[in-house]
Amino acid sequence: MFKNLFLNLYQIEFLKKTCNISEILESYNNIGLALYRFPNESLIHYVIDDAPLEDKLSLDDFKGFVFQSFDKTRSIGLRDRVSGVFENFDQSFKLDFIPSEPVIAEDDQFVSSSVYTNTILDALDNIDKGHFSKVVLSRPLYTEAMSYSSALMLWNEMVGRYPNAFVSLVKLPNGSIWIGASPELLIQQHKDFYQTSSLAGTKWEETDPKKVEWTDKEKREQQIVTDYIEEKLIEEFPAIDIELNGPITFPSGHLFHLKTDIKIKAVYSTDRLVDVLHPTPAVCGQPKGNSLDFIRMYEGYDRKFYSGYLGPVNMGNSTRLFVNLRCAELFDDGSSIYVGGGIVKRSNPIKEWEETEEKAQVIKNLLKA
């Protein structure tokens, strides 16, 4: 009995390997890793788990870093077992380290201009028929200029270029690496209240936020998101206290958006709050059911974790989740950049295509020294 116990303990210890973050990122393996930096803060945090959870997680009970897909069918939970403030890539950790095979990109990671604009025309037809007032259509852009091996360089560039974004690098266990610089808060928990935001509308022609002029179409797009969030929160939490501040012009890299901050009191469950908010009209549409059905039928690819949410949960007595936007998925042979835009009445398909091209520059600019 004692001999078998000794052998089991020896085998467990034998699996352990001392490795640093660079080594974790430079090979495909079983380890889940998240590096992240909050907007307008300088500290970089990490969470590492050599046996991540891949199941539906309760945000009320889980402690760690959550990575959730758009359609809520896949959740990755990195438990708060190895975590802290990132110092450098030489920091070492003792982990179960199991090598795996490289992951290559899927074949559907391209949507042409004609296909995308035709889908917008279909969406506008559905808007005219009253099926929905807004739908968010996205597309992937495949490029060989970035790949899994680019992760460290891209991470360093993102941290320097986008100080007011939630900058993240998430390595999936036995899979790809996701990088992102999200401008959109989903929820932030404070002691006695939550905060969320309504973000919609995009401009890129100006460099001074004071000179940005918003059209009625863009203001309407943003108001749809704000109204939806307020309506759904009141419906779910009858005793809720809501305070709106905005909209204001919000800079994100070389882009500008309309943003309204929303302060919420009298909410009894983080899990239920997120379930009510996600996906918001900013990444799906309004009403949610009809626009989501249109996306599933016409968008033509799997969004995976794009426009899902990510962030630390119940760490440091707080939860801060962001919508996974301005992001790319890195594979062994290239990467997929994900971009999208809100379609409302009188949207111009050509302008919407140009908007997605501009949004893609947030990631593409990382390659420009």
Residue pairs with C-beta under 8 A, 6 or more apart in sequence:
15 96
15 97
15 98
16 94
16 95
16 96
16 97
17 94
17 95
17 96
17 97
18 92
18 93
18 94
19 92
19 93
19 95
19 97
20 89
20 90
20 91
20 92
20 93
21 33
21 35
21 46
21 48
21 86
21 89
21 91
21 93
22 89
22 90
22 152
24 31
24 33
24 48
24 95
24 97
24 171
25 33
25 151
25 152
25 169
25 171
25 177
26 149
27 99
28 99
28 100
28 101
28 102
28 103
28 148
28 174
28 175
28 332
29 97
29 98
29 99
29 100
29 173
29 174
30 50
30 51
30 96
30 97
30 98
30 100
30 173
30 174
31 48
31 49
31 50
31 95
31 96
31 97
31 171
31 173
32 48
32 49
32 50
32 52
32 76
32 78
32 170
32 171
32 172
32 173
33 46
33 47
33 48
33 49
33 78
33 169
33 170
33 171
34 46
34 47
34 48
34 65
34 67
34 78
34 168
34 169
34 170
34 171
34 310
35 44
35 45
35 46
35 86
35 155
35 168
35 169
35 170
36 44
36 45
36 46
36 65
36 166
36 167
36 168
36 169
36 310
36 311
36 312
37 43
37 44
37 45
37 159
37 166
37 167
37 168
38 166
38 320
39 163
39 164
39 165
39 166
40 163
40 164
43 85
43 86
44 85
44 86
44 159
45 83
45 84
45 85
45 86
45 312
46 82
46 83
46 84
46 85
46 86
47 64
47 65
47 78
47 79
47 80
47 82
47 83
47 312
47 315
48 78
48 81
48 82
48 83
48 93
48 95
49 64
49 77
49 78
49 79
49 81
49 82
50 95
50 96
50 97
51 96
52 76
52 77
52 78
52 79
52 173
53 75
53 76
53 77
53 79
54 74
54 75
54 76
54 77
54 173
55 75
55 77
56 72
56 75
57 66
57 75
57 77
57 313
58 271
59 66
59 270
59 271
59 274
59 313
59 314
59 319
60 269
60 270
60 271
62 77
62 79
62 313
62 314
63 79
63 80
63 313
63 314
63 315
64 77
64 78
64 79
64 80
64 81
64 83
64 312
64 313
64 314
64 315
65 77
65 78
65 80
65 83
65 170
65 310
65 311
65 312
65 313
65 315
66 75
66 76
66 77
66 78
66 309
66 310
66 311
66 312
66 313
66 321
67 75
67 76
67 77
67 78
67 170
67 172
67 178
67 305
67 308
67 310
67 324
68 74
68 75
68 76
68 278
68 305
68 308
68 309
68 310
69 75
69 303
69 304
69 305
69 308
70 279
70 283
70 303
70 304
70 305
70 306
70 307
70 308
71 303
72 278
72 308
74 304
74 305
76 170
76 172
76 173
80 314
80 315
82 93
82 95
83 315
89 152
100 174
102 148
102 331
102 332
103 148
103 174
103 175
103 176
103 331
103 332
104 331
104 332
104 333
105 142
105 331
105 333
105 334
105 335
105 336
106 302
108 140
108 300
108 301
108 302
109 140
109 141
109 142
109 301
109 336
110 140
110 141
110 142
111 139
111 140
111 300
111 301
113 353
115 300
116 137
116 139
116 349
116 352
116 353
116 356
117 349
117 350
117 352
117 353
118 349
119 137
119 298
119 299
119 300
120 137
120 343
120 347
120 349
120 352
121 349
122 298
123 135
123 137
123 294
123 298
123 343
123 347
124 343
124 345
124 347
124 349
126 132
126 135
126 290
126 294
127 133
127 134
127 135
127 343
127 344
127 345
128 345
131 290
131 294
132 285
132 286
132 287
132 290
132 291
132 294
133 224
133 285
133 286
133 287
133 344
133 345
134 221
134 224
134 281
134 285
134 286
134 291
134 342
134 343
134 344
135 284
135 285
135 291
135 294
135 295
135 342
135 343
136 281
136 282
136 283
136 284
136 285
136 291
136 295
136 307
136 340
136 341
136 342
136 343
137 295
137 298
137 299
137 340
137 341
137 343
137 352
138 299
138 303
138 306
138 307
138 338
138 339
138 340
138 341
138 356
139 299
139 301
139 338
139 339
139 340
139 356
140 301
140 306
140 336
140 337
140 338
141 336
141 337
141 338
141 339
141 360
142 334
142 335
142 336
142 337
143 334
143 335
143 337
143 364
144 333
144 334
145 334
145 335
145 364
145 367
146 154
146 328
146 330
146 334
146 335
146 363
146 366
146 367
147 330
147 331
147 332
147 333
147 334
147 335
148 176
148 177
148 330
148 331
148 332
150 330
150 335
151 169
151 171
151 177
151 179
151 330
153 366
154 169
154 179
154 328
154 330
154 366
155 167
155 169
155 179
157 366
158 165
158 167
158 169
158 179
158 180
158 181
158 366
159 167
161 181
161 253
161 365
161 366
162 181
162 252
162 253
162 362
164 183
164 251
164 252
165 181
165 182
165 183
165 252
165 253
165 326
166 180
166 181
166 182
166 183
166 185
166 311
166 322
167 180
167 181
168 178
168 179
168 180
168 181
168 182
168 310
168 322
168 324
169 177
169 178
169 179
170 177
170 178
170 179
170 305
170 310
171 177
172 178
176 329
176 330
176 331
177 329
177 330
178 305
178 324
178 327
178 328
178 329
178 330
179 327
179 328
179 330
179 363
180 310
180 324
180 325
180 326
180 327
180 328
181 252
181 253
181 326
181 327
181 362
181 363
182 322
182 323
182 324
182 325
182 326
182 327
183 199
183 250
183 252
183 255
183 257
183 325
183 326
184 197
184 199
184 282
184 322
184 323
184 325
185 195
185 196
185 197
185 320
185 321
185 322
185 323
186 196
186 274
186 277
186 278
186 280
186 309
186 311
186 321
186 322
186 323
187 194
187 195
187 196
187 270
187 273
187 274
187 277
187 319
187 320
187 321
188 194
188 195
188 196
188 318
188 319
188 320
188 321
189 270
189 318
189 319
189 320
190 318
192 265
193 263
193 264
193 265
194 263
194 264
194 265
194 267
194 270
194 273
195 261
195 262
195 263
195 264
196 229
196 262
196 264
196 277
197 259
197 260
197 261
197 262
198 222
198 225
198 226
198 229
198 246
198 247
198 259
198 260
198 262
198 280
198 282
199 222
199 225
199 250
199 257
199 258
199 259
199 282
200 218
200 221
200 222
200 224
200 225
200 257
200 258
200 281
200 282
200 342
201 214
201 218
201 219
201 221
201 222
201 257
201 258
201 342
202 218
202 255
202 256
202 257
202 341
202 355
202 358
202 359
203 212
203 214
203 218
203 255
203 256
203 257
204 254
204 255
204 256
204 355
204 358
206 212
206 256
207 254
209 249
209 250
209 251
209 256
210 249
212 249
212 256
214 249
214 258
217 344
217 345
217 346
217 347
218 258
219 247
219 258
220 344
220 345
221 258
221 342
221 344
222 247
222 258
222 259
222 260
224 281
224 286
224 344
225 280
225 281
225 282
225 286
226 244
226 246
226 247
226 260
226 262
228 280
228 281
228 286
228 288
229 262
229 277
229 280
230 242
230 244
230 262
232 276
232 277
233 240
233 242
233 264
233 276
233 277
234 240
234 242
236 272
236 273
236 276
237 264
237 266
237 267
237 268
237 273
239 266
240 264
240 265
240 266
240 267
241 264
241 265
241 266
242 262
242 263
242 264
243 262
243 263
243 264
244 260
244 261
244 262
244 263
245 260
245 261
245 262
245 263
246 258
246 259
246 260
246 261
247 258
247 259
247 260
248 258
248 259
248 260
249 256
249 257
249 258
249 259
250 256
250 257
250 258
250 259
252 326
252 362
253 326
253 361
253 362
253 365
254 358
254 361
254 362
254 365
255 358
255 359
255 362
264 273
267 273
270 313
270 319
274 309
274 321
278 308
278 309
278 323
279 288
279 292
279 307
280 323
281 288
281 291
281 342
282 323
282 342
283 307
283 323
283 325
283 340
284 291
284 292
284 295
284 307
285 291
285 292
285 294
285 295
285 342
285 343
303 338
304 329
305 324
305 327
305 329
306 324
306 325
306 327
306 329
306 338
307 323
307 324
307 325
307 338
307 340
308 323
308 324
309 321
309 322
309 323
309 324
310 321
310 322
310 324
311 319
311 320
311 321
311 322
312 318
312 319
312 320
313 319
313 321
326 339
326 359
326 362
326 363
327 337
327 338
327 363
328 335
328 336
328 337
328 338
328 363
329 335
329 336
329 338
337 360
337 363
337 364
339 356
339 357
339 359
339 360
340 356
340 359
341 352
341 355
341 356
341 359
343 352
